[in-house]
Amino acid sequence: MTTAPARIPFPVVDEVSRHCLQEEEPETVHIEVHLPGRLDPAGLRKAFHEALLRHPRILMREARGAWYRRRYEWELTERPDVEVVTFPAPGRDALRDARTRALTTAPPLTDSPPIRLEVVEGAGRAEGSEASDVVGWGGTPSQRPCPPLSDSTVLFLTINHTALDGPACLRVLATAAGLYSGRDNSPAAPPVRTTESRQDPADTPSNWSPPARVAPGTPEPSPGNGMLVTELPLPHRPKGAPYTVNDQLMVTTALTIAHWNREHGAHPRPLRITMPVDDRPRDTSMPIGNGTRLVEVPFAPQELTTTDLPGLLERTATRTRALKSLPRPQLGHGAALLTAPVTPVAWRAALTRGLRRAAGPWTSTTLLSNIGRIPYPLDFGEEAGRAHAVWFSAPARMPRGLTVTTASTAGRLHLALRWSRALLSHGDGAHLRDLFEHYLHTTDVDQR
């Protein structure tokens, strides 16, 4: 006699996401890992399958239920329902096509686990004319990557964001790398931060007015998301600086959007940038699921200039430290009340969608998700090697319409811009990339 699968109620983040799914813009997170060598297909499948079993919380699917049920529930399975690891046919467009699938096709919630891993062999790095309308490379021709290498491999993890987030799935991939290679893929120690007393900043802009929107560029007729990835130098900062690289990226994002909006004639308004905060450990005890909480960093229009960058960086650091230190539910107290199981979930879904539309003008300007330094070696052994580039991208639905995701590997910053085609085109994305690179350079202080 078989035992019924265990069930767990959807957490708040999962339920709100499930209520607001849109077929035109799937809620996917994309992770792209570049390796210098080749992998053995059978060995990788075995290692990844074992990694899933070692993190059983990832083996889940949405349980069926009547319309009047009070909750959505995840059904935990003992094994995957589908083959997660696939090897698309290699070719000139294989890298482009895998990126496109990551934006347009979400793994279904009805199959366990709601992720897929595509292994693109011999693709190298996309560049120049090799890039499609959803991806490109920055830099001058001399700075751009070398032509595709025939012995390289790119791993594409596509995640249904209703169920999981990027850092959790990266933990599973690191476990698979250790099982595949037999090498230590434990996370590096987190950077040591100076502990300071936390004080609410006195000059924080008010949140009592709708924030600026990203000004429309040249919208495209096709629905969905576009994406552009690029590799940049990591910004430097003076020793003992009161701000972090994350603060530099926050200021860079704010200055980039302020510049873009001025170019497009938008009336100056305060900016609010959503920032995920992740306090989970990176070892095998890391909880799997959607584990970040969201805070919003405000900027007044008059402070978004380069006339006093040290002052802007310090004010930003004060704000981010204060926001990180405040205890707060993942999506705020309102979402916790909205998902209380006191009425049928179908009723709450309709209410949530209505409130989301009504709150559109109050949605933050953009989202900056800085993964930071990738903590795992992602070492797949002698033949495949270690990851030398890792990109993430987060969904970019309207009304926000633009997300900025950064990570660093091998001393380089890996930036992904992702946008709604209802707001921007690929040319707009390329211009935003150039602005981001420019303003990142302005925050870069040599450590001599």
N, C-alpha and C positions, 0 to 999 in steps of 0.2 A: 504494500500500500504506500503510495507516494505521499510525501508531506507537502502541504500547500506552501508556496513561496512566502517568505516573510514580506510584510508590507510596512512602509514608513510613510507618514503624511508628507506632502510637499512642504518644504520650508517656505518662508515668506517670499524670498527672491524667486524661487522656482514657480510659485503660484502666480505671481504678478506677471512674470514672463509668459507663462502658459496662457493666461487670459488675453494677452495682447499680440499673439502670433499673427504674422502677416505673410501670406504666400509670396508676395512680390519682393519682400526683403527678409529672407530667412535670418533667424537669430543664430548665426554661426560665429565661432571663434576659430581662426586659422593659425596654426603654428607651422613654421617652415624651418627645417633643420638641414643645413648643408654639411655634407661629409666629403672628405677628399677622395675616398676610395669606394669599393663595392662591398655589398653585403650578400651573404648566402641566404636565398629566399627561405629555405626550409628552417635554417637556424634562427632567422629573425621571427618567423611565424611562431615557432616554439617558444622563443624567449618572450615575445609580447603576450602570448596566451598565458604563460606562467605569471607574467607581471600582473595581468588582470586578476588572476586568482589570488595573488598576494595583496591586492587592493580590492576586496570584494564589494566595497560600496559603489564601485564603478559599474558593476554588473547589475544594471537596473533597467526597467522599462515601465512605461506608464500602465497602471492597472486599469482594467475596464471597470465601469461603474454606471449606475443609473443617473439620470439627469438630476435627480433630487438629492444626490449624495452631498455631504457637507464638506468633503475634502477631495482633492486629487491625491492619489497615493502612488508611490513608487513600489514596484514589485521586484524584489531582489532575486536573482537567478543564480543557480550554481555554476552555470557555464554560459558562454556567449550564445546568442540565438543565431548569429550570422558570422561569416568569416570577416574579421575586421581588417586584416592586412591584405592589400591587393598590390599587384605590380602592373600598372598600365604599360601598354606597348611603348617602347622608347621611340623618340623621333624629335624632329626640330621643334614641334609645338607642344611637346609633352609637358614641359614646365608651365607654359602659359595655360594649357587646358586644365592642369591640376589646380592652379590658382583660381581659374574661373569656376571650377566645381566647388571650391571651398567657399565661394561667395554666393553661389546660386542654388546649391543642393545641400540641405541639412540632413544629417543622419536622422532617421525617424525615431520618435520617442517610443514607438511601439516595439522596437527591437532592442535587445540588450547586447552590448552597451551602446548608448547613443553617440558613438564616435566612429571614425574610420581612419585608417593609416594607409596612405598611398605612397609607394616607393617608386620614385622616378629615377631611372638609371641613365647615366651618360648625358645628363642635361646641362651640367655646369651651372653657370649663373647667367640669367637673362641680361641682355644689354642692348642699348641703342635700338636698331631696327628689329632685333630679335624680340623686343617686348611687344606685348599685345596692347589693346586699348584698356586693359585693366591693370597693367603693371609697367613700371619703367625704372630706369636707373638715373641717378643724379651725377653731378660732377662733370668736369671737363673731359674730353676724350682721353687725355693722358691719365686721368684719375679713374676711369671706368674699369670694371673688371676685365680680366683676360677672356678670350674666346672660350666657348664651352669646352670642358675637359671630358674626354670620353670615359674616364674611369671614375668620375664623381657620382655621388648619389644625393638626392634630395628627399627627405622624409616630409610628407604633408599629413599633419594631424588636423582633421576637421571635427569640430565639437559642436553638438547642439547645446547652445548656451542656456537653454531652459533647464538643463540638467547639471552642467559642469562648467568650470572655468579653466582658463589656460594654465595657471600655476599648478592646479591639481593634476591635469593631464600630463604636464611636463614631469611631475613626480613619477607618474606611471612609466613614462618613456625612459626616465633615468634608471628605474628598476630594470626595465627590459635591456637597456644598454649593459648594465652590470651582469645580468644573466647571460647575455649573448657573448660578451667578451671575457667574462671571468675576472674583470678588473674592478677596482674600487671606484664606484660612481657615487660615493657619499657626497653630500653637499659641503661646500667650503664654509668656514665660519663666517657669519655675517659681519659686516664692518662694524667697528666699535664706534659708537656715537657718544659724544660728551653729554652727560646728564645735566640738564639745566632746569631751574624752576619754570613751571609753565604759567604764563600770564596771558590773559585775554588781550590781544592787541587793541590799542586805544583808537587807531585810525582805520579800522576795518570799514569798508564801504557798506552801506545799508543794503539789506536784501529785500526791502519793501517796494521794489519797482521791478518790472519785467526786465530781464537782462537782454543784452544785444544778441541778435541772431547772426549767424554767418551769412553775409550778403550773397544772394544768388549770383552765380557766374553765368555759364552757358549750359542750362539744363539739357539733358539728353532725352529723346523720346522713349527709349527702352527703360523699363523699371529695374530696380535692384541697386546693387552697390558696385562702385569701381574702387580700385586699389592701386597704390603705387608704393614700391619699397625702394629704399636706398641705404647706403652705408656711409657714415660720416665719422670724422674724428671725435673722440670723446672730449668734451670741454674740460679745460683745466680750471682750477681755482686756487687762490693763495692758501698756504698752510695756515690752519687755524681759522679759516673763513667761517663766519656764522651761518652760512648757507650750504646746501648740498647740491649735488648734480641734479637731483630731482627738482630743486628750486630753480636751477638754471633752465631746466626744460620747461617748467611751468611759466617762467617769465618769457622764454622764447615763444611758446605757444600763444601767450597773450599778446605779445608784440606782433606776431605774425598775423593774427586775426584782426587786430586793430589796424594794421597797415592795409590788409586786404579790404576791410570795410571802408576805409578812407578812399581807396582807389575806386570803389564801386559806389561812392556817394551816399553811404549809409550815415544816418544821424548818429553822432557819438552817444553811446549808452554804456552803463557799467557792464563789464564782462563777468560771467561766473563760469568757472571751469571745474567740472566734476573730476574728482581724483579718487580712484579705488585705494583703499588701505587694507593690506593683508598682513595679519599678525600671526598666521599659522606657522608652525615649524616646518622645515623643509626635509626632515628625515622621514623614515617610513611610518612614523606616527601621524603624518600630516592628514587631517580630515579631508576626504574627497567630496567634492560637490562645488557649490557656489559659496566661497568662503570669504569674499571681500565685503567690506562696508564702504559706502560711498559718502564722501564729504564734498562740499563745494567751496572753492577758493575764489573770493571776489576781488575785482580790480575796478578802480574808478577810472573814467576816461582820461582825466588830466594826468594820471600818473604813468600812463602807457607811452612813455617817450624814452629816448636813450640819453637824455641830458643828465640823469642821475642814476645810472644803472646800479652802482653799489647800494644806494638807498633803496631802490626797488627790489633788489635781491634780498636785502635784509628784512624789509617789510614782508615780502613773500614768505621768507623762512619763518618769521614770527607767526604768520597766519597758519602755515601748514603744520607747524609744531603744535599750536593751540588746537587745531581741528583734529589732529591725530590723537591728542591726549584726552579728548572728550569722549566719554562712554555714550554710544548711540547705536540703536538698532541698525541693521544693514541698510535698509531703505528708509529709515526714519520711523517715527512713532505712528504717523498716519497710515503707512503701509501695513504695520502690524495690526492696527484696528480694522483696516479694510479686509484683511484676510482671516479675521476671527471666524471660526466655523459655526456661526449662529444661524446662517441661512444657507439654502442650497448653493453649491459652488457655481451653478449656471447663472444664478441671480447676481452673485458677486462678480462674475466675469463681465456681465453687461454693465454693471455699475463701474467697474474698474476701467473698462474701455471708454465709457462716457467721461469719467473724471480725467483720464489721460488726455483726451481731446480738449477738454476745457482748460486743463493746466498747460497746454502746449506753449502759450506765450511766456510761461514762467519756467519752462524747462531751461536748464543751463545752456550756455552758448556752445560748448563742446566738451568732450571727454578726453583727458590725458591719462593714459594708463602706462605708467613707467614700471616695467617688470624689474628693472635694475640689472645688476650683474647676474648673468645666468649662474646659479649656484652649483650646478652639476657639471662634471667634465663632459658628460655625454660621449664617453669613450667606447667605441664599438670595436676595439681591438686593432691588431696590426694591419689588417687588410683595409678596413673601412676608415679607421682613424677617428680623431676627435672632431666634434662640431667646431667649425670656424665661423659660422654665422647662424643666428637664430632670429627669425622674425615672428611677431605676433600681430594679429589685427582683430579689432573688436567691431561688433555691428555698428552701423552708422545710419540708423533710420531717422526720418524726419520726425519732429521739427528740428532736432539737433543737426542731423545731416552730415556731420563730420566727426571722425574720431582720430586721435593721434596715439599711436602705441610705440613705445621704445623699449629696447633691451640692449644689453652690451655683452659681447663675447669677444675674446681674444683682443681686448683693448680697443674695440671699435663699437660705435653706436649704430644700432640697426633700427631704422625708423620706418614705420608703415603708416601711410595716410590712407584712410578709407572713407568714402563719401557716398551719399545717396545721389544717384543719377538724376533725381528730380531737382537737385540743387546745383551740382557741379559736373563738369566734363573732365576728360583726361587732361586736356590742356590746362584747365583750372588747377587740377591736382599738381601738375608739374610746376606751375607758378607758385603755388603754396609751398611746395618742397623747396624751391629756390629761396623764398622768403624765410622759411624756417632755417635753412642753412646759413643765411646771412645773419639773422638775429642770434642764432646759436653762437656764431663766431664773435658777436659783440659781447657776449657774456663770458667768453673764454679769456682767462687771465693766466699768463705764463707764470709758472711757479719758481722762476729763477730768484 
